[in-house]
């Protein structure tokens, strides 16, 4: 009898459970309540639920668009003329062989009900025709209002004949590593596809366009594939915090779990300029800089690695006219401490030309204040040169101290001609770097030309060794190095 009642009770409970899972038809009032719940923006700090991403898709998906571009074939053929932000970024393959128009795809999202759409510059760059397809399937022709190579941001416009879903722009600065995010776009042409992941990192400084400039990107493991470019990276409140821009693929044309998005806070201030003028006008110092390492800071008697070092000054630039010099150690701008080169670059580029800034720096051990009136950031085409690593110069030369892990030779006329250096350049050439040695740890590489040590010019290996010997008690030497067409500064430890 006891067994009978136990079985009956279990059956009753199971029946009640399954009955509870059967969804009864909703009344009109209940359906309206559910829709309002799905489309409402969650309050700040609201807990993540199983419905969070589903509700965001219901309310925001229509604001994400598929972008298709068409480009007439160029004389050289292929797609070599399309400038990608990185060689490892893979865009959609062209649709059609031979002399057919080259087609590519990407994504974007609506930021204004009038049909204004935000996307990546490289999605629409050099396109002869741009088409935008909405979630409804309606297709519109689009025109480019403006684009910016430094940030890889573009604004395009359609003339909609229907109401549009406008996505809210959030605060990328408030995004935290580890928080959930979602990417919506058109990977491999599959429109309005959703992927979910987390913010893997912030402040990944990557150069997207002009030489010497970079963007502090958001890194995410939400799947980003070819065609996702220009689509939104959204937080769990349904706000856009980034523009999905590029991926690292390790040679594969697909997601490897390392994607990058332009922070929306980078795009927001330049959108008005792109809409009104078609381009962005930025303040310009006219210097090349690099972040200071702890060892470099030590050479300036600084106890932290915050600050930047001037590695080059452009001729006739605001910096040169104001007296800024090579190896000036800048640690403050307008009362703000400078963390690294991206912090200074972002601050200066956010200012208008003719703005006057105040820099605090250290020069030859003395703290100075320099005021500079900014110019206008010019268009810059990155240049590069290579060193022929198979050729050797058979000039007998004194070698650098072996404990530094360096093999040097004096820059001879024949070697200078071979690596195409100006006659004014003097220094010593790095022939090889020992693995694990002090030179490799400092970042030196074969083909580098060391032109100064601790502010002193060097024109031979003998002079290099003499200065290094003199600096031995300091345990670190600051080297100015010419690498290709750029100049960098490295700190070489002498006690390793």
N, C-alpha and C positions, 0 to 999 in steps of 0.2 A: 504493500500500500504506500509506504514511504517513497519507494522508487517511482511509483505512478505519479504521485504529487510533484516530485522533483522534476520529472520529465515534462509534466504539464506546465509547471512554472517556467521552465526554460523555454518551452515552445511559445508561451505567452510573451516573454521578454523579447525573443527573437522577432516575433510578429510585430511587436510595438516598435522595435528598432527599424525594421525594414519599412514599416508604414511611415516612420518619420523621415526616411530618405526619399519617399515619393513626393515630388514637387507638384503641388496642386496648382492649377491655373491661377495666375495673378489677377487680382482686380485692377481696374484702371488706376486707382489710387496707389496700390502697392507697386505697380509697374513704374509709375512716376517717381515714387520714393526711391526705388532701386536705381533708376536712371540718374536721379539727382545725386545719389551716393557715389555712383561710379564716376560722374563728371566733376565732383567737387574736389578742389585741391586740398590734400591732407594738411592738417595744421602742423606747424613746425614741431619736430620732436615726436610726431605721431608714430606709434609702433608699426613695424612692418608686418603685414598680414599676408595670407595666401592669396588675397584678392588685390593686393597693391598694384602689381604690374598689369594684371588683367584690367583693372579700372583705368590705369593710365592709358593703355592701348585704346580702350573704348573711347576715351575723351580726347586723346591727343593724336592718334594715328593719322587722322585726316589732315593734320597740319604738316605732315612729312610728304615730300614730293619726289618723284623720279625725274631725273634730268637726262635727256639724250642729246648729244651734240653731233653735228656733222661738219666735216672739214674736207674741202676740196683737196685732191692729191697734189702734193708739192713736186717740184721738178726732181728732187733727190729720191722721191718715193719713200715708202715706209712711214713710220710715225716719229722719226728722229727729231722733227721740229717741235714736238710737244715737250715742253719743259716740265719735268717732274720734280717735286720738292726733294726727293732722294732717289738715288739709283736703285734702292731696294723697294721703292714703292711700285706696286703693280696696279695699273689701271685696267679697265676692261679691254679685251682684245678687239681689234677692228672687226667689223662685220662685213666681210666681203673681200675678195682678192683683187689683184690687179689694179686697174685705174679707177675702181669704184670709189665713191666718197668714203672717207675714213670715219667710222662712227665709234662713239664711246659713250659710256654711261656713268652716272653719278647720282648724288642725292642732294636734297636741300630741304629747307623748312620755311614756312610762312611766318613772317614777323610783323606783317601789317595787313589789315583787311583789304587794303587797296591793291594787293597782289605783289607786294615786295617780299622777296625771298632771299635768304642768306645761304651761301654755299662756299665751296673752296674755289680759289682762283684757278687752280690747275684743272678743275672740272670744265670750265668754260673758256679757258684761255685759247686764243687762236681759232675758236669755233666760228664757222661761217653761218651756222644755223643752230638754234637752241630750242628744244621742245621740253615742256614741262607737263607731266602727267599726274593728275590728282588721284587720290584713292578711289574716287568715283569712276575713274576711267576717262574723264574728260581731259582732253589734251589742248594745250595752249602754246603758241609761239612766245618766246621770251626774248627780251633785250637786256644787255649788260648795262647797268647804271654806273658801276665802278668796280675796280679791283685793285688789290694791294699785294705786291709780290713779297713784301717783308713778312707779312702775317699769313699769306696764302688765303686771304678772305676776299670774297666777291659778293656783290649785291646785284640781283637780277630782278626783272619786273615782268609780270603778265597782266593782261587786262581781263579779269575774271567776270563771268556772267552769272556767278552763283556765290553765295556766302562762303567764306573761307574760315577754316579753323586756324586761329593765330596761336602760336606757341609762346609761352611766357619765358622771358630770359631771366635766369636766376643769378646767383652770386657764386662764381667759380672759386673765389677766394675762400669762401666758407666751406667748400667741399673738403672732406677729410679722407685720408688714406684708409681703406678698409670699408668705406660705405658703399652700399649697393647702388649700381647705376644700370641703365639700359641704353642700348644703341638701336635706333631704327633707321633703316635705309634700304638700298636696293642691291645687295650683294649678288654679283653675277647676273644682274638684271631681274632678280626676284623682288619686285617692289614691296615696300612696307614690311620688310622682314624684321623681326625683333630678336635681339640677343641680350643676355643679362650677364653681368659680372660685377666687379668692384673697382674702385679707384686703386690702382696698383702703386701709384707714385705721383708726386707733384714736382713742379719745378725742373722738369727734364729739359735742359736748355738745348734746343736744336735749331740749326740754321735752315730756314725755309726758302730764303731768296737772296737778298743782297748781302754781299760780303761784309763780315764784321758785325752782323746783326743776328739776333736769335730770338726765339720765343720760348718762354717757360711752359712747356706742354704738360697736359694731364696724361698720365699713362694708365691704361686700363686693360683688363683681360677679357672684357666683353668682346665677343667675336666681331672683328672688323675685317671685311674682305674687300676685294676689288668691287667698286660700285657703291660702297658705303661712304666714300669720300663726300663731304659736304653735309652729311646727315647729322642729326642731333645726338649728343650724349646727354641723357636726362637723369636727374636724381629721382628719388622716390616720392617727391612732391609733384612730379610731372613738369619740372622746370628745366630748361636747357642750360647746362653748365659748360658745354664744350661743342666744338665742331669737329667731327671725326675726319682726320686728315691723312694719316699715313700709318703704315704697318712695317714691322721688321719681319721678313719672311725667310731669311736664311736660304735664299735661292728659290723658294717655293712661291707660287702665285696664290697663296692663301694664308689665312690667319694662323699665327704661331703663338697666340696668347700675349703678344706685345704690340699694342696699338697706342696711338697718340692722338690727342684732340687739342685743338687750339682753344684755350680757356675763353669762355664767352666774355669775361671781363676785358680781354684783349680786343675783342671785336666791337663791343658796345660803343666805346668812345669814337671809333672811326666810321661807324655806319652813317652818321649824318654827312660827313665829308664825302664818302663814296656816293651817296645819293645825290648830293648837290653839285659836287665838282668832278666826280669820276675817279678821283685819286686822293691820296692822303698826303698832306703837307706836314712835315715833321721838323722839329728842331735838330740842329746838327752841330756837334763839337768839332769834328774833323780829326779824330784820333782813333788808333787801334789800341784796344786794351785787353788785358787778361786778368782773371781772378788771381788773387795772391794765395799761394799755399802757405802752410805754417812755416816751412823753411824759408820761403821768400820774405815773409813778414819778419822773420828773425833778423834778416840782413838790414832791415830798417828799424831794428830794436822795438818792434811791435810784438805784443804778447798774444795776439790773435790773428787769424788768417783773414779777417774782414778787410776789404779794400781791394783796389785794382791798381795795376801797374800800366803806365803808358808805354807801349812798345813801338809806336810809330805816330808821327804827327804829319798830317797832310799839308802840303805846301799851299800857302795862301788861305788856309782855313781859319775859322775863328780861334781855334786853339793856338795855332802858330802866331797869329796876330796878338794874342793875349799873353804870349810868352810861355805857354805850356811846353815842357821839355820831355825828352825821352827818359824813361825810368823815374818819372815823377810818381809818387805813391799816393793816390787819391783815396781818402778814407771818409770824406763827408761832402755832401752836396746840399746846399740850402738848409743846413742844420740837420740833415738826415744822414745817419750812418750808412755807409755803402757796404752791403754784404758781399757782393760779387759783381762780375761784369754785366750780368743780365739785369741786376738791380739798377745800375747806373744807366745802361742802355735804355731800359724801359722808361725810366724817369725822364731822360732827355728827350726821347722820341715822343713822349706824351705832351711835350711843351711846344708852343708855337715859335716859329722863327722870330728873331728880334727880342726874345725873352732873355734877360740877363740872369745868369746863375752864379752862385758863389761856391767855389771849390776850396776845400781844405786839403792840403797835401804835405808830404815830406819830400824835400829835395836836398840831397847831400847832407842828410842828418838834421836839417833845419825845417821846422814847421812853417808853412807859408799859406797865405790866403790869396786866391786868384779869382777875379771876376771876369766872366766871359759872356759876351752877347752872342746868342746862337744864330747860326745861319740856317739855310734851308737844305734839308737832306737831299743830296743829288742822287740820280740814278747811277748805280755802280754795277759794273759787269765783273764778276769774279774772274780773276786770272790765276793761272797756275803754271808751273814749270816742273820738269822732272830731271832727276840726276841719272845719268847713265851709270848704272851700278855694275856693269860688266867691265868697264874700263878702269884701269889703274894708272896712276901717275908714279913713275918709278924714280922719284926724287928722294935721295937719302935725307932723312930728317930725324931730329931728336924726338924721341917718343915721350908722351906724357907719362906721369907717374903711374905705374902699373896698378896700384890699388884703386885708381879711379875707374878702371875698366874702359879706358879710352885709347884709341889709336888715331893720332892726329897727324896732319901734314900742313905745312904752310901753303897758303893759297898762291900758287904760281900763276904767271900770265897764261900759260897753256891750259891750266885747270880752270881758270876764271873764264876763258873763252869757251871751254867745253860745256860748262854749266850756265853759260850766258849771264854772267854777272857784270854789272857796271864796273868800269875801271876804278871808280872811287871806293869800291868795297875792299877792305883789307880784313884779314883774319886767318883763322886756321880751320881746316876742313876735317870733319869727323869721317875717318875712313871705315871704322868699325866700332861697335859697342859690345862689350862683353856681357853675356847674359847674366842677370842677377847682380851686376856690378853697380857702383854708385851712379855712373853715367846713365845706365838704362833706367834705374829707379828715378832719376831726375827727369826722364823723358827725352833724353838726347837720342838721335837716330842718325844712321849713316846718311851722308850728304848734307847734314847741317853745317853751317858756317858760323863759328863762334867769333863774334866781332868785338866784344867787350867783356871784360871780367872785372866785377866790382867797380864799374864806371870807368875803367881804364881800357883804352884801345889796345888790341893785340894784333901784331902783324906777322908773328912767327910762333912756332911751338916753343922756342926758347923763352920768349917773352911770356907766353902762357904759363910755363912752368915756374918762372920767377915770381909771377903774381900769386899763383896758387901756393907756393912755398911761404910767401909773406902772409897769406890769409889763413894758414893752417891753424893758428891759435883760435880763430873765430869759428872753426869747425864747419863753416858753410860759405860757399862762394856764389855770388849772383852772376849769371852769364846772360849776355844778350846774344841771341842766336837768330840768324837769318835762315828761314826755311821756305824754299820756293820763293814766292813773292811777298811773304809775310815776315814779320819780326816778332819773336816771342822772347820771354825772359824765363829762365829756369833757375832753380836753386840746386846747386851741386854740393852734396854733403862730402866733407873732406875727412870725416872720422869713421867711414865705413870701409 
